[in-house]
Amino acid sequence: MKCRVVASVLILSVLAGCQQTSGTQQQQTAALTLAAESLGQRQMQTRRFDTTDERNILAACAGVLQDLGFTTEETNLKAGLIVASKDRDAVESGQVAGQVFFALLVAAMGGRADPVWDANQKIRISIVTRPTGDRSGIIVRATFQRVIWNTKNQVSRVETIDKPEIHQQFFEKLSQSVFLEAHQI
């Protein structure tokens, strides 16, 4: 009788372990599965160029970034990587007006408020290049992010910039630059 109980407990333990592993595998699969909008974002961020000269593409990218006011922070030509940034004002009048109004309202009720609003931002772009699978062209992927600091010099937001018009503008300028470089104009 004791053997049956022990055997039953062992079998149930093994089955429970299998279920846990299955649940863990499902969680891992879900974590590694891209969201539906990821494909659209990747398409917006990526362009193919019909050249095999990756150095020329990277030089064109660096030139476009400089023309757009970015300062290069990091380059790794072997890895096909350029990271650049530019500082911009982040003050929005509506946000300032709201904070001042709130502070006045709190003061009228006898309290004290310390208004805080967004002050500065750093816009960063990361460019990664790689040859196409058949080595007939170069793939360029550009991602934009921004970090925003408030009036207390604290990071208030970090976000990806996924506006199609920004990517389109960058890639149009890059296409022009690649064309001019290719034709030595």
C-alpha positions as CSV (number, residue, x, y, z in Angstrom):
1,M,0.0,0.0,0.0
2,K,2.8,2.4,0.9
3,C,4.5,1.6,-2.4
4,R,1.4,2.6,-4.3
5,V,1.1,5.9,-2.5
6,V,4.8,6.7,-3.0
7,A,4.5,5.7,-6.7
8,S,1.4,7.9,-7.1
9,V,3.1,10.9,-5.5
10,L,6.2,10.4,-7.7
11,I,4.0,10.2,-10.9
12,L,2.0,13.3,-9.9
13,S,5.2,15.1,-9.1
14,V,6.7,14.3,-12.5
15,L,3.5,15.3,-14.3
16,A,3.3,18.6,-12.3
17,G,6.9,19.2,-13.3
18,C,6.0,18.6,-17.0
19,Q,3.1,21.0,-16.7
20,Q,5.4,23.7,-15.2
21,T,8.0,23.2,-18.0
22,S,5.2,23.4,-20.6
23,G,4.0,26.7,-19.0
24,T,7.5,28.0,-18.9
25,Q,8.0,27.1,-22.6
26,Q,4.8,29.0,-23.4
27,Q,6.0,32.0,-21.5
28,Q,9.4,31.9,-23.3
29,T,7.7,31.5,-26.7
30,A,5.4,34.5,-26.0
31,A,8.3,36.6,-24.8
32,L,10.2,35.9,-28.0
33,T,7.3,36.4,-30.4
34,L,7.1,39.8,-32.0
35,A,4.0,41.9,-31.7
36,A,2.0,42.5,-34.8
37,E,3.0,46.1,-35.1
38,S,6.7,45.2,-34.9
39,L,6.7,44.3,-38.6
40,G,5.2,47.6,-39.6
41,Q,7.8,49.5,-37.4
42,R,10.7,47.5,-38.9
43,Q,9.4,48.3,-42.4
44,M,9.2,52.0,-41.6
45,Q,12.7,52.0,-40.1
46,T,14.4,50.0,-42.9
47,R,15.4,50.6,-46.6
48,R,17.3,48.6,-49.1
49,F,19.9,50.2,-51.3
50,D,21.2,48.7,-54.6
51,T,24.9,48.9,-53.9
52,T,27.4,46.5,-52.3
53,D,29.6,49.4,-51.0
54,E,28.7,49.5,-47.3
55,R,31.4,52.0,-46.6
56,N,29.8,54.4,-49.1
57,I,26.4,53.9,-47.5
58,L,27.8,54.6,-44.0
59,A,29.6,57.7,-45.3
60,A,26.3,58.9,-46.8
61,C,24.5,58.2,-43.5
62,A,27.1,60.2,-41.6
63,G,26.8,63.1,-44.1
64,V,23.0,63.2,-43.8
65,L,23.1,63.1,-40.0
66,Q,25.5,66.0,-40.0
67,D,23.3,68.0,-42.4
68,L,20.3,67.3,-40.0
69,G,22.3,68.7,-37.1
70,F,23.3,65.5,-35.4
71,T,26.7,65.0,-33.7
72,T,28.2,61.5,-34.1
73,E,28.7,59.8,-30.8
74,E,29.9,56.3,-31.9
75,T,30.9,54.6,-35.1
76,N,31.9,51.1,-35.9
77,L,32.4,50.6,-39.6
78,K,33.0,46.8,-39.2
79,A,29.7,46.4,-37.4
80,G,27.9,48.8,-39.7
81,L,26.9,51.1,-36.8
82,I,26.5,54.8,-36.4
83,V,25.0,56.5,-33.3
84,A,24.4,60.2,-33.3
85,S,22.4,62.7,-31.2
86,K,21.3,66.3,-31.0
87,D,20.0,68.4,-28.1
88,R,16.7,70.3,-28.5
89,D,14.4,72.3,-26.4
90,A,11.4,70.3,-24.9
91,V,9.4,73.2,-23.4
92,E,5.7,73.0,-24.4
93,S,3.7,76.1,-23.6
94,G,0.6,74.1,-22.7
95,Q,2.5,72.0,-20.2
96,V,4.0,75.1,-18.6
97,A,0.7,76.9,-18.4
98,G,-0.9,73.9,-16.8
99,Q,1.8,73.6,-14.2
100,V,1.6,77.3,-13.4
101,F,-2.2,77.2,-13.1
102,F,-2.0,74.2,-10.8
103,A,0.6,76.0,-8.6
104,L,-1.6,79.1,-8.4
105,L,-4.6,76.9,-7.5
106,V,-2.7,75.1,-4.8
107,A,-1.3,78.4,-3.4
108,A,-4.8,79.9,-3.4
109,M,-5.9,77.0,-1.1
110,G,-3.0,77.7,1.2
111,G,-0.6,75.0,-0.1
112,R,2.7,75.1,-1.8
113,A,3.4,73.5,-5.2
114,D,6.6,73.2,-7.1
115,P,5.8,73.3,-10.8
116,V,7.8,71.0,-13.0
117,W,7.7,70.7,-16.8
118,D,9.8,69.3,-19.6
119,A,12.9,71.4,-20.4
120,N,15.4,69.7,-22.6
121,Q,15.6,66.6,-24.8
122,K,18.3,64.6,-26.6
123,I,17.2,63.0,-29.8
124,R,19.3,59.9,-30.7
125,I,19.5,58.0,-33.9
126,S,21.0,54.6,-34.3
127,I,21.9,53.4,-37.8
128,V,22.7,49.8,-38.5
129,T,23.7,48.5,-42.0
130,R,24.2,45.0,-43.3
131,P,24.4,43.2,-46.6
132,T,21.3,41.6,-48.0
133,G,21.1,37.8,-47.9
134,D,22.1,37.5,-51.5
135,R,24.8,40.2,-51.1
136,S,23.3,42.3,-53.9
137,G,22.5,45.3,-51.8
138,I,22.8,47.0,-48.4
139,I,20.0,47.1,-45.8
140,V,19.9,50.3,-43.6
141,R,17.9,50.5,-40.5
142,A,17.4,53.8,-38.6
143,T,15.8,54.0,-35.2
144,F,15.1,57.3,-33.4
145,Q,14.7,57.8,-29.6
146,R,14.4,60.7,-27.3
147,V,15.3,61.3,-23.7
148,I,13.5,64.2,-22.0
149,W,14.6,66.0,-18.8
150,N,12.4,68.2,-16.7
151,T,13.2,71.5,-15.0
152,K,14.7,69.6,-12.0
153,N,17.1,67.9,-14.4
154,Q,15.4,64.5,-13.9
155,V,14.6,62.2,-16.8
156,S,10.8,62.5,-17.3
157,R,10.5,60.3,-20.4
158,V,12.4,58.0,-22.7
159,E,10.6,57.1,-25.8
160,T,11.0,55.7,-29.3
161,I,10.1,58.1,-32.1
162,D,7.9,56.1,-34.6
163,K,6.6,58.9,-36.8
164,P,6.7,57.7,-40.4
165,E,7.4,61.2,-41.7
166,I,10.6,61.4,-39.7
167,H,11.9,58.1,-41.1
168,Q,10.7,59.1,-44.6
169,Q,12.5,62.4,-44.5
170,F,15.8,60.7,-43.3
171,F,15.6,58.0,-46.0
172,E,14.8,60.5,-48.8
173,K,17.9,62.6,-47.9
174,L,19.9,59.4,-47.7
175,S,18.7,58.2,-51.1
176,Q,19.7,61.6,-52.6
177,S,23.1,61.4,-50.9
178,V,23.7,57.9,-52.1
179,F,22.7,58.8,-55.7
180,L,25.0,61.9,-55.7
181,E,27.9,59.8,-54.3
182,A,27.4,57.0,-56.8
183,H,27.4,59.5,-59.7
184,Q,30.2,61.6,-58.1
185,I,28.1,64.8,-58.3
